[in-house]
Amino acid sequence: MITLIARAYGPYRGRVLGLMKSEITNMISELDATVQKAATDKRGHITLTITGEDEEFIANVLDREYGIVPRPEKLTIGQVENGYIVDLGKVGYGLYVNVGVSKPSRMDALLPLHKIRDQFEMPKTPLRKITKALILVDNLPVEIVLTGIDIPNSKIEAEFSKQTLDRIKRWSKDDHERLLVFGVTRELLDRVLSKSGHEGDIYRVERIGPFEYSLRCKRSTRASGIVTAIGPKLRGVPMHLVIPREMEAIRDAKA
């Protein structure tokens, strides 16, 4: 069984799984392999049961396309991993990123508060204010660099990669508002936008994860208006507003 870093979660979990199975079936149609089953583990990571002589080759392709959950013994300092912010607000000493490692025990990567403060140049700022100012939310796909590994104690420490830092900083300084939409397929998202009559209000749909998107609005469009229009059509789907002027105001506020 292959476990991907990509996740299927929320009310459209079944649709995401169906799309994933269909895409991979098409991808391997000329190879000696069959997708026997597509499912998810307890944390939503997509698991695939593939049989056939080309199984190892397909695993390498899937790793490039979607990322395969790393084995703990293969982790190294300086290694870059993709994951999702998880359990936001449960602790005040940092952020946890789910990189998919669950065996022999769950091992989320901890990004210590002092490191987050250093990376975003926000000294002495409480974690809650940082996450609110930078829209660091649950299920947000991020890229991290491993800085500490303690397998016997099931501990990993990390920091945001330059790619993720640049993305967050770019969002905060942009003159376009954004709407983040998580846990849906691009086809569904496009159809809902079209039916709502707001397709023309989106400057660009940016893919930030396998099934996570950033809708970059036109300058004259408010992201809150897009939520009002498509929210009822995507009930239960995680959505977050990215409004640069509000991000800046929160960051600059003294309290």
N, C-alpha and C positions, 0 to 999 in steps of 0.2 A: 504493500500500500504506500502511496505517495501522498504526503501532506504538504499542501501549498501554503505560503504566507498569505496569499489572497483569501479573503473571507466572504462568506455569504451569510447575511444576518438581516434582521428586520422583517417587515411584512412581505417583502419580495424575495425572500431567501430561495423559495422554490424556483422562481423565474431565473434567478442568477445561476442556480445549479444547472438548470436545464440548458441555459445558454452555454455555460462552461463545458458541459458534456458534449453538446453539439459542435462547438468550436474545435475541441480536441479530437473528436471523432473525424471531423473533416481534415484536420491537420495530419492525422495518421492514416488516412484512407488508403494510401498506397504502400503502407508498411505492414509488416507482419505483427500486428498488435490489435487489441480490442479493449475498449473501455467497458469493463464489466459493471462498474458501479461508481456513482458520484454521490458523495454525502458530505457531512461536516462533522468535525469533532465538537466537543463541548463548548469551545470558544469560537466556533464559527469558521475555523480554517477548513478549506475545501480538501477533502480526501478523495483520492482516485484509486480504484483498483484496476490495473491494466495488466493484461496477459499477452504473451507472444514473445517471439525471439528478439524483437526490437525494443523491448521494455526499457533497457538501460539508455539507449539512444534517445528515446522519448523523454525520459526523466531529465536528461541534459537540456533538451529543448524547453521543457516546462520550467526548468530552473531559470533559463534566460528570459522567458516570457513572463512568468508569474512569480518566480522565486519559490524555492523549496525550503521548508523549515530546516534550519541547521541542526546537526547533532551536537550536543553539548561538548563532546570531546574534540570536535573540529573547530571550536571557536578559538580565535586568537586576538591578542591585543592589536588594535589598529584596523581590525576587520570592519567593513561597512555592511550594515544590515538594514533591511526595510522592516517596518512594523507599524503598529497603531497605538496611539495614546490610549491608555486604559485606566479605569478606576480614578478618574480625575476628582480631586477634592477629598479623597480618603485619608491622605497624609499631607503634612505641611512641609516635609523636608525634601521634596522633589517630585518628579513626574516618573511614572512607570510607562514603559513601552513594551507592548506584547510583540515579541519576535517569533512567537509560535512554539517555543520550546516548552514541552509539558512532561517529558519523560527524561529521567526517572521521576522528576517532580517539576512543577510549574516554575519557570525561571524568566520573569519579566526583567527587562533592563531598567535599572534606576538611573535617572538623570538627576544628580544631586542639585539642590537649590543653589548652592554657591556657584556651581558650574553654569547653570542657566542664567544666573545674574551676570556672570562674567561674559558669557557669550552675547547677551543682549544689552550689555552695558547699562544694567539697572541695579546698581549696588543698594543693598539694604531693603530692596523692594519685596514685600510679602509675595508668596507664591500665588495667592489668589488674585492679586492685582496684576501680576505678570500674565497669568493665563487669560484673564479677561481682556487685557490690553492687546494681546497678541493672537487672540482667538485660538488658543491651544485647548482643544476640546476632545472628548472621547471619540474614538474611531477615526481621528485625523491621521492619514497616512504620513509617516515621517521617515527620514533616513537618518541613521545614527552611526557613530563610530565607537566601537568598544574600547573602553579605557581600563577596565578591571574585570577579571574573571576568577571566580572562586567556586569551582564546580562542587566540591564536597559540601559546601554550605548553600548551594543553589543560589548564588548571588552573581549578578552581572552589573557593572556600572558602565555608563556611556555618556556621550555628549552629542548634540545635534551636528550633523554633517554640514559642510559649507553649502551644499545644495539646498538643504532645508532652511538654513539660516537666511540664505539669499531670497528664497521664496517668501518667507514670512516678512522680511524687511521690505521686499518689493510690494507686497500686498498693503503694508501699512503706509507706504508713501505714494500709492497709486491715486489717480484722480477718478478712478472708476470704482463703484461699489461692487461687491461680489455676494453671491449666495452659494454656500457650500451645501451639496446634496449627497448623502451617503447611502450606500446599500441598494443601488438601482442599476439597471442596464442603460446603456446609451440610447438604445432604441426606445425604451419606455420614457426616458427623460425627454427625448426629442418629440415624441408623440404628445406628451402632456403639455409641453410648451406650445406646440402647434395648436392643440385644441383650445388652449387658454387664450390664444390670440396674442401671446407675448413673445413669440419666436423672434420677431423683429426688434425686440428690446434688448436682446442679448448680443453683445459684441463678439463674444467668443466663449465656447464651452471648452474648458481645460480639464484634461484627465489628470487627476492627482493621485489616483490609486486604481486598482483593477476595476472597482465599481464605485468609485468616489469622484465627484466632479465639482469644479469651481465654475460657476456661471458669472462671467465678467460682463456686467451690465454696460449699456451705453451711458455716456456721461449724463444724459438727461433722464435716465431711469433710476428709480429708487429700488434697491433690492427688497425692501419691505413690501413693495407693491407686487413683486414677483412671488413672494411667499404667500401673500393673500390670494393670488390667482391660482397657484399650483398646489398649495398646501392641502386643500380639501380633496384634491385628486390623488395625493400621495400620503394618505393618512398613516401616521406612525413612522414615516421616513425621517431620519435625523436631518435637520436643516439648520444652518447657522449663518447669520448675517456678518459680513465683513465690510465695515464702514470706516474707511481710513480716518476721517476727521474725529470719529468717536474713539477710535483706537488711540489717536494722538492725545485727545483730551484726558483719557483715563491714565495714560502714561505720564502726562505732565501734572496731573492732580497731586497735591501734596498729601492729602489724607488717604 
